[in-house]
Amino acid sequence: MSSNPKEIIFDEQAREKLKKGINELADVVSVTLGPKGRNVAISSWAMPKITNDGNSLIDDIDLKDDFEDIGAKLAKEVAQKIKQSSGDGTTTGVVLLRSIVNEGMKHISTGESAIHIKKGLEKALDKVLERIDEISDKIKSDEDIKNIATISASGDTKIGKDILSSFKKAENGASITIENGNKNETEIEIKEGLEIERGYLSPYFCSDASKMLVEMTNPKILITDKKISTIQDLLVILQGAASSSKELLIIADDIDADTLATLVINNIKGVMKVTAIKTPGFGDKRKDVLEDIAQLTGGTYFSEDKGLFLKDAKFEELGEVEKVIITKDKTLLIGGKGKNLQKRIELLEQEKENSDDDVDKDQLDKRISKLKGGVIVIKVGSASDSELKEKKQKYEDSLNSTKAAIEDGIVAGGGIALLRARDAIDNLEVSIEEKVGVNILKKALLAPLKQIISNAGIDYHLIIDELLKKEKTFGYNVVTEKIEDFIKTGIIDPTKVIKNSLIHAVSIAKIVLLSDALIADAKDEDKK
């Protein structure tokens, strides 16, 4: 079987192509960083898209030169990994990558060892991450939450207030999700729903590859504690889904490889939209949670222990919700169609009251909170589809950053945490050859701060010199054009976001610096 002819380039030529691709993408995205970030216009079939959100730009960039596009795709991978791990910080990660790659290439071209540079980067990274943890602090107030949410939404105070409002509504255990609204104004609703600590069984179920998630609308839900060993177990259910054009979510103990492959192929080919997750929980607790899901969705929980066999299941016995969102490790059921949820909650409350076991009481309390709390739905409003897409992205960035800050704490924002972490590697004991990698990372830690100040049209040299004389939490506010205590003024970043931006930038930079050959399809003139 023949394949397309390939063109191969080596050594410095290959690395230069990678560097150029990374720089082209980073140069576009980096101008959006910070509160004074610039706009970028993207050509489209109708009106040009104007945005200052670096994250939403990245997917729109493909380069004409195939070798350079490999570099751009590696930069995209940094952004994608940061997005998946912490939800925000993609532009910072790309700026860090550009700096590490540019400095690394400079040293490699003069004969320095890429292997030793890699080792130096790794040793320096470990120390910098430790220092960031040391300077991190916990969220202490609603004001902190609002500030994080606002900064992550490019300074949009309305989004910051909406995210804070949603978190306050979610204090009783509710989950928060974001949807497209159908009005000009954004609305916040509370719906019956449940978050399950289980993700999709295969990434090939994903309906949104860029965000690696599954979204389903009005799906039917099969609930069982049985392992599905053959596609015959599901035949009646699958026929019902196909004939009714209904989407289908399967919650089962497990699914054997051949059956899972059949479901994936049906999903990919568009025969039906189907997704599968494993049953949440363990042992007897798992059965309790499945019963909770059944009551929420109005479906039957098929369990041989109850005399309800999967082979006898009818399509009309399945549960249903308004929407399902599934990531690699979580499933969110929104708008359950069950009519007996309140009775279920009352039953659990009675069970808790009658229990003498503290562990059981705690488990019951968590289940009650989840069922009572439901799901907070932020319906993003906008006057146009193009504005809606960007606005929704800002809400998502803001929500993800706020979650990260609540989980892992906060640091001074605006590139200051990275600036202050540099002294952790001042006296790092490494070999002379590895010292090059250490210094490359030390220089890169300044890159986001430099970019933020430069985007405001200000020379960063004198400002950085002044900042180094100040206390650790002081930074340069490009809006007020003053040096301020960022923790006091609310210019803060989630610790998790800063760490993940750095981790993934270094990870991809090491791959780039150790690359010695690139392969791409030969151009037409080369094929002749």
C-alpha positions in Angstrom: 0.0 0.0 0.0 1.6 3.3 -1.1 1.6 6.5 1.0 2.3 10.1 0.3 5.9 11.0 -0.3 7.5 12.6 2.7 10.0 15.4 3.2 12.5 15.1 6.1 14.6 17.8 7.6 17.3 17.5 10.3 19.2 19.1 13.1 19.3 22.9 13.2 17.0 23.3 10.2 14.4 21.2 12.0 14.7 23.0 15.3 14.5 26.4 13.6 11.3 25.4 11.9 9.8 24.3 15.3 11.0 27.5 16.9 9.4 29.6 14.1 6.1 27.8 14.4 6.0 28.3 18.2 7.0 31.9 17.9 4.3 32.7 15.3 1.6 31.3 17.5 3.0 32.8 20.7 3.5 36.2 19.1 -0.2 36.4 18.2 -1.6 35.0 21.5 0.8 36.9 23.8 -0.5 40.3 22.9 -3.7 39.5 24.7 -2.1 38.9 28.0 -3.0 41.1 31.0 -5.6 43.8 31.6 -4.2 46.0 28.9 -3.9 43.1 26.4 -4.5 44.0 22.8 -7.2 42.7 20.4 -6.7 40.3 17.6 -8.9 40.2 14.5 -9.6 36.8 12.8 -10.9 36.5 9.3 -14.2 34.6 8.9 -16.8 34.1 6.3 -19.0 36.9 7.7 -17.7 39.6 10.0 -14.1 39.3 11.4 -13.9 37.9 14.9 -12.4 40.4 17.3 -11.0 39.0 20.6 -8.6 39.7 23.4 -8.9 36.1 24.8 -5.7 34.2 24.0 -7.3 30.9 24.8 -10.1 31.3 22.1 -7.5 32.3 19.5 -5.3 29.2 19.7 -7.7 26.9 17.9 -8.0 29.3 14.9 -4.2 29.3 14.1 -2.8 26.9 11.5 0.4 27.7 9.6 1.0 27.3 5.9 4.4 25.7 6.3 3.9 22.1 7.5 7.1 22.0 9.5 6.4 25.3 11.2 2.9 24.0 11.9 4.3 21.2 13.9 5.8 23.8 16.2 2.5 25.6 16.4 0.7 22.4 17.2 3.2 21.7 20.1 2.4 25.2 21.5 -1.3 24.3 21.1 -0.6 21.1 23.1 0.8 23.2 26.0 -2.4 25.2 25.9 -4.6 22.1 25.7 -2.9 20.4 28.6 -3.1 23.5 30.8 -6.8 23.9 29.9 -7.5 20.3 30.9 -5.5 20.4 34.1 -6.6 23.8 35.5 -8.9 25.5 33.0 -7.0 28.8 32.6 -3.4 30.1 32.2 -3.0 29.0 28.5 -1.5 32.3 27.3 1.0 32.4 30.2 2.0 28.8 29.3 2.6 29.7 25.7 4.6 32.8 26.7 6.8 30.6 29.0 7.3 28.0 26.2 8.4 30.6 23.7 11.0 32.0 26.1 12.4 28.6 27.1 12.6 27.4 23.5 14.2 30.6 22.1 16.9 30.6 24.8 17.4 26.9 24.6 17.9 27.0 20.8 20.4 29.8 21.2 22.5 27.7 23.5 22.2 24.5 21.4 23.3 26.3 18.3 26.6 27.3 20.1 27.3 23.7 21.0 25.7 23.3 24.4 24.2 19.8 25.2 20.4 19.6 24.8 20.5 16.7 27.3 22.2 18.7 30.0 19.9 21.7 29.3 16.9 19.3 29.8 18.4 18.1 33.2 18.9 21.7 34.3 15.4 22.6 33.4 14.0 19.7 35.4 16.0 20.4 38.5 15.2 24.1 38.4 11.5 23.4 37.8 11.2 21.2 41.0 12.7 24.0 43.1 10.5 26.7 41.5 7.3 24.7 42.1 8.3 24.2 45.8 8.8 28.0 46.1 5.4 28.7 44.5 3.8 26.4 47.1 5.6 28.2 49.9 4.3 31.7 48.8 0.8 30.4 48.2 -2.1 31.4 50.5 -5.7 30.2 50.9 -8.8 31.9 49.7 -10.0 34.0 52.7 -13.0 35.9 51.5 -15.8 36.4 48.9 -13.7 39.3 47.7 -10.9 36.9 46.9 -13.3 34.8 44.8 -14.6 37.8 43.0 -11.1 39.1 42.2 -9.9 35.7 40.8 -13.1 35.4 38.7 -12.8 38.9 37.4 -9.1 38.7 36.5 -9.6 35.4 34.7 -12.4 37.0 32.7 -10.0 39.7 31.3 -11.2 42.2 33.9 -15.0 41.8 33.3 -16.5 42.7 36.7 -20.0 41.4 35.7 -18.6 38.0 35.1 -16.7 38.2 38.4 -19.9 39.0 40.3 -21.9 36.2 38.5 -19.2 33.6 39.4 -19.2 34.7 43.0 -23.0 34.6 43.1 -22.9 31.1 41.7 -20.4 29.9 44.2 -22.5 31.3 47.1 -25.6 29.5 45.7 -23.5 26.3 45.5 -22.4 26.4 49.2 -24.9 23.6 50.0 -23.1 21.2 47.7 -24.3 22.1 44.2 -22.2 21.9 41.1 -21.8 24.8 38.6 -22.0 24.6 34.8 -22.2 27.1 32.0 -24.6 27.0 29.0 -25.6 29.2 26.0 -28.6 31.3 27.0 -31.3 32.4 24.7 -31.6 36.0 26.0 -29.4 39.1 25.8 -28.8 39.0 29.6 -27.0 36.3 31.5 -29.2 34.4 34.0 -28.4 32.1 36.9 -30.8 29.1 37.5 -30.8 26.3 40.0 -31.9 22.9 38.5 -32.3 19.4 39.9 -29.1 17.5 39.1 -26.1 15.5 40.4 -22.4 15.3 39.9 -20.9 11.8 39.6 -17.2 11.1 40.2 -16.8 9.1 37.0 -15.8 10.1 33.5 -16.3 8.6 30.0 -14.9 5.1 29.4 -13.4 6.2 26.1 -12.2 9.6 24.8 -13.7 8.7 21.4 -17.1 9.4 22.9 -16.1 13.1 23.1 -18.3 15.5 21.2 -16.0 18.4 21.8 -12.4 17.3 21.1 -10.8 20.7 21.9 -12.2 20.5 25.5 -12.2 16.7 25.7 -15.8 16.5 26.9 -19.1 15.0 26.0 -22.3 17.1 25.9 -25.7 15.4 25.5 -29.1 16.9 25.2 -32.2 15.2 26.6 -30.5 11.8 26.7 -32.0 8.6 28.0 -30.1 6.9 30.8 -29.6 3.2 31.4 -28.7 2.5 35.0 -27.3 -0.9 36.1 -24.8 -2.5 38.5 -24.2 -5.3 36.0 -21.0 -5.7 33.9 -22.1 -5.6 30.2 -20.3 -8.6 28.6 -21.9 -8.6 25.1 -23.7 -6.2 22.8 -26.7 -8.6 23.0 -27.3 -7.3 26.6 -28.0 -3.8 25.0 -29.8 -4.8 21.8 -33.3 -3.7 22.8 -32.0 -0.5 24.4 -29.9 0.4 21.3 -32.7 -0.3 19.0 -35.0 2.0 21.0 -32.4 4.8 21.0 -31.9 4.5 17.2 -35.6 4.4 16.3 -36.4 7.3 18.6 -33.2 9.3 17.6 -32.5 9.7 21.3 -29.1 10.1 22.8 -28.1 7.4 25.2 -25.9 7.4 28.4 -25.0 4.0 29.8 -24.1 3.7 33.5 -22.8 0.2 34.2 -20.4 -1.7 36.4 -18.1 -2.2 33.4 -18.3 -2.9 29.7 -16.1 -5.5 28.0 -13.7 -4.3 25.3 -15.6 -5.6 22.2 -18.9 -4.1 23.4 -17.2 -0.8 24.2 -15.6 -0.8 20.7 -19.0 -1.3 19.1 -20.5 1.6 21.0 -17.6 3.8 20.1 -17.8 2.9 16.4 -21.6 3.6 16.4 -20.9 7.0 18.0 -18.1 8.0 15.6 -20.1 6.9 12.5 -23.1 8.9 13.7 -25.4 5.8 13.9 -26.4 7.0 17.4 -25.0 9.3 20.0 -24.0 7.0 22.9 -21.6 7.4 25.8 -20.8 5.1 28.7 -19.4 5.6 32.2 -18.7 3.2 35.1 -21.0 3.1 38.1 -19.9 5.5 40.8 -19.0 4.4 44.4 -18.0 1.0 45.8 -19.7 -2.0 47.3 -23.1 -1.4 48.9 -22.6 2.4 48.7 -22.5 2.1 44.9 -26.0 0.6 44.9 -27.3 3.5 47.0 -25.9 6.0 44.6 -27.4 4.2 41.6 -30.8 4.4 43.3 -30.2 8.1 43.9 -29.5 8.5 40.1 -32.7 6.5 39.3 -34.9 8.7 41.4 -33.3 11.9 39.9 -33.8 10.7 36.3 -37.1 8.9 36.7 -35.5 5.6 35.4 -35.4 2.0 36.6 -32.2 0.8 38.4 -31.6 -2.6 36.8 -30.1 -4.9 39.4 -30.3 -8.7 39.7 -30.4 -8.3 43.5 -33.7 -6.6 43.0 -35.0 -9.1 40.4 -34.6 -6.5 37.6 -32.6 -8.1 34.8 -30.9 -6.1 32.1 -32.0 -8.6 29.4 -35.6 -7.7 30.3 -35.1 -3.9 30.2 -37.4 -1.8 28.0 -36.4 1.5 26.4 -39.3 3.4 28.1 -37.9 2.3 31.5 -34.8 4.4 31.1 -34.2 7.7 33.0 -33.9 11.1 31.3 -32.3 14.5 32.1 -32.2 17.8 30.2 -28.4 17.7 29.7 -25.3 15.7 30.5 -21.7 17.0 30.5 -19.0 14.4 30.9 -15.2 14.9 31.3 -12.5 12.3 31.7 -13.2 12.1 35.5 -16.7 13.6 36.1 -20.2 13.4 34.9 -22.8 16.1 35.5 -26.5 15.3 35.2 -28.6 18.4 34.8 -32.4 18.8 35.0 -33.5 15.4 36.1 -37.0 14.3 34.9 -37.8 12.1 37.9 -40.8 13.0 40.0 -39.9 11.3 43.3 -36.6 13.1 44.1 -38.0 14.9 47.1 -39.3 11.7 48.6 -35.9 10.2 48.1 -34.3 13.1 50.0 -36.8 12.7 52.8 -36.1 9.0 53.0 -32.3 9.6 53.2 -32.8 12.3 55.9 -34.9 9.8 58.0 -32.2 7.1 57.5 -29.6 9.6 58.7 -31.6 10.5 61.8 -32.0 6.8 62.7 -28.3 5.9 62.2 -25.9 5.5 65.1 -22.8 5.1 62.8 -20.9 8.4 62.3 -19.4 7.2 59.0 -22.8 6.3 57.6 -24.2 9.6 58.8 -21.4 11.4 57.0 -22.0 9.5 53.7 -25.7 10.1 53.9 -25.1 13.8 54.6 -23.0 14.0 51.4 -25.6 12.3 49.3 -28.4 14.5 50.7 -26.4 17.7 50.0 -25.7 16.6 46.4 -29.3 15.8 45.7 -30.6 19.0 47.5 -28.0 21.3 46.0 -28.7 20.3 42.4 -26.8 22.2 39.7 -26.3 25.9 39.3 -26.6 26.8 35.6 -25.2 30.0 34.3 -27.0 30.8 31.0 -24.7 33.2 29.2 -26.7 35.9 27.4 -25.5 37.9 24.3 -26.8 39.9 21.4 -25.0 37.8 18.8 -23.6 34.3 18.2 -20.0 35.6 17.8 -20.2 37.6 21.0 -21.8 34.6 22.8 -18.9 32.3 22.0 -16.3 34.6 23.4 -18.4 35.6 26.4 -19.0 31.9 27.3 -15.3 31.2 27.0 -14.6 34.0 29.5 -17.2 32.6 31.9 -15.6 29.1 31.6 -12.1 30.5 32.2 -13.4 32.4 35.2 -15.2 29.4 36.7 -12.2 27.1 36.2 -9.8 29.6 37.7 -12.0 30.1 40.7 -12.4 26.4 41.3 -8.6 26.0 41.1 -8.0 28.9 43.6 -10.5 27.4 46.1 -8.8 24.0 45.8 -5.1 25.0 45.9 -4.9 28.6 47.0 -3.7 31.9 45.5 -0.5 33.8 44.7 0.2 37.4 43.7 -1.0 37.8 40.1 0.3 39.6 37.0 3.5 37.4 36.7 4.7 38.3 40.2 4.6 34.8 41.6 7.0 33.6 38.9 9.2 36.6 39.4 9.4 35.9 43.2 10.1 32.2 42.6 13.3 32.9 40.8 15.4 33.2 43.9 14.7 29.5 44.6 17.2 28.6 41.9 19.8 31.2 42.6 22.2 28.8 44.4 21.0 25.5 43.0 23.8 23.0 43.0 24.1 21.6 39.5 26.9 20.9 37.0 28.2 23.7 34.8 26.5 22.1 31.8 23.1 21.9 33.7 23.5 25.5 34.9 22.6 26.6 31.4 19.1 25.0 31.7 18.7 26.5 35.2 19.4 30.0 33.8 17.1 29.4 30.8 14.2 28.8 33.2 15.2 31.7 35.4 15.0 34.0 32.4 11.7 32.5 31.3 10.1 33.2 34.7 10.3 36.9 33.8 8.6 36.5 30.4 4.9 36.7 31.5 5.5 39.9 33.6 7.5 41.5 30.7 4.7 40.7 28.3 1.9 42.1 30.5 3.9 45.4 31.0 4.8 45.6 27.3 1.2 45.1 26.3 0.4 48.2 28.3 2.9 50.1 26.1 5.3 50.5 29.0 9.1 49.8 29.2 9.5 46.9 31.7 13.3 47.3 32.4 13.1 50.0 35.1 9.9 48.6 36.6 11.4 45.1 37.2 14.5 46.7 38.8 12.1 48.5 41.2 10.0 45.5 41.9 13.0 43.5 43.0 13.6 46.0 45.8 10.0 45.6 47.1 8.2 43.0 49.3 7.3 39.7 47.7 3.6 40.5 47.2 4.2 43.8 45.4 3.7 44.1 41.7 3.2 46.7 38.9 -0.4 47.4 38.2 -0.6 48.4 34.5 -4.1 49.9 35.0 -3.1 52.4 37.7 0.5 52.5 36.6 1.7 52.1 40.2 3.6 49.5 42.2 1.1 48.0 44.7 0.6 45.1 47.1 -1.2 42.7 44.8 -2.7 40.6 47.6 -4.2 43.7 49.2 -5.5 45.1 45.9 -6.9 41.8 44.8 -4.6 41.1 41.8 -4.3 37.4 42.4 -3.9 34.1 40.4 -4.8 30.6 41.4 -1.6 28.7 42.5 -2.7 25.6 40.5 -3.0 27.6 37.3 0.5 29.2 37.6 2.1 25.8 38.4 0.4 24.0 35.6 1.3 26.7 33.1 5.0 26.2 34.1 4.9 22.4 34.2 3.4 22.0 30.8 5.5 24.7 29.2 8.7 23.0 30.4 7.4 19.6 29.4 6.9 20.5 25.7 10.0 22.7 25.6 12.1 19.7 26.5 10.6 17.8 23.6 11.3 20.6 21.2 14.9 21.1 22.3 15.6 17.3 22.0 14.1 17.1 18.5 16.6 16.4 15.6 14.3 15.6 12.7 10.9 16.5 11.3 8.8 14.6 8.8 6.0 16.2 6.7 4.2 15.5 3.4 6.3 16.5 0.5 5.0 19.5 -1.5 3.7 19.0 -5.0 6.9 20.3 -6.6 9.0 17.9 -4.5 6.9 14.9 -5.6 7.7 15.3 -9.3 
